[in-house]
Amino acid sequence: MTKKLYYESAYLKDWHTSISQVVEREDGLYLILEETAFYPHGGGQPCDAGTIAGIPVLDVILEEDEVLHKVERLPDGGQVSCQLDWNRRFDHMQQHSGQHLLSAVFRELFQAMTLSFHLGNDYATIDIELQELTLDQLAAAEREVNRQVVLDRNIVSYLVTPEEMAGLPLVKLPKVTENIRIVEIAGVEHNACGGTHVASTGAIGMVKLLRAEKQKGNIRITFKCGGRALDEANDNQRILGALSAKFNTGKDEIIDRIEKWEAEQKQLLAELAVLREQNDMHLAKEMLSVLGPEARVVAHIFEDKSLKDLQSLAAKLTANTELPVLLLTAMENKVVLACSSSAGLSCGAFFKAHLSGFQGKGGGSDKMAQAGFPAWDEVMKFYEFAKVHL
């Protein structure tokens, strides 16, 4: 059985030990050490990283009582020096201890139990048993959890027997019945947990609640602690500074300036839509005016129009002619086919029958269909084919 040093001290960064077993599997090589401070995946907390004899540790898993360390290659010799990626370990400790404290605050303020905990690379989440949570309640929870951080309450962990556990005010009963590990935040809670934690709430650092959202009938809280919270604050400050410079205003006036800018953009977009509509109508009349009496299709290639532009123009054309309309955009290698209801043609059916022969993909209704092609050669071949067969 691997001796688990992370239970003795979460602050141990390096140690010397022996390799007790090498395990070869299809997915790689694993080492079992006589003693390890590498924490394996578990309890919502990711595994540690670091090196064994200078070789990177790729993964750490727990199988029964043994901790397996996945490595790139085998070290030379049976005695090895191990070193944790301390920044990663301490970050995990801050987030996990912060989660315990935050969960305790939600229980105290709103009688909301924590259902699950996830610690990701960028942020952490808890799902709490609560139907609704207002912004004021979220702010109250953030103030209280940070007040508890400042109180710098001791955090200790220890093993208890089932009999000793029965006398503790646990948050909830653990699934295990032996080697029961308790993490206690002095004056706050006793929680059965196998994770790594900081020595006091002060080491958690600032706790920042980012958002609360409904998740399967409960509320999911996204948060960051310690270094992650500081990075979040710095990122926000950088963004605010950039916006202040862009709008030439103080941060308190940025929202007003953005709202004014949005109103101006809506007005400009409305004016542009009117101009586009007028331009499409003029272009449609011009295209129809140059058609000869023998014309069987209205066809045209555009260099810089989008698919949406072609659809709008096609609608204007079919409102004024019974001929099918075939438009191509070279910018996107896409084709639009449209017709009036009296044309006796189904655009969607035509595409379905012929697109595959030109590597095209698309479809549509009887009145309008659109398709895209992987290259210019294919779209041009289909365009010429359609002009002949429509």
Helices and strands as residue ranges (DSSP letters): E 3-4, H 5-8, E 14-25, E 28-33, E 35-36, E 50-52, E 55-63, E 66-71, E 79-84, H 86-110, E 114-119, E 124-128, H 135-150, E 155-160, H 162-165, E 180-185, E 189-192, G 201-204, E 207-215, E 218-225, H 226-247, G 251-253, H 254-289, E 298-302, H 307-318, E 325-329, E 334-338, H 347-354, G 355-358, E 361-364, E 368-372, H 376-389
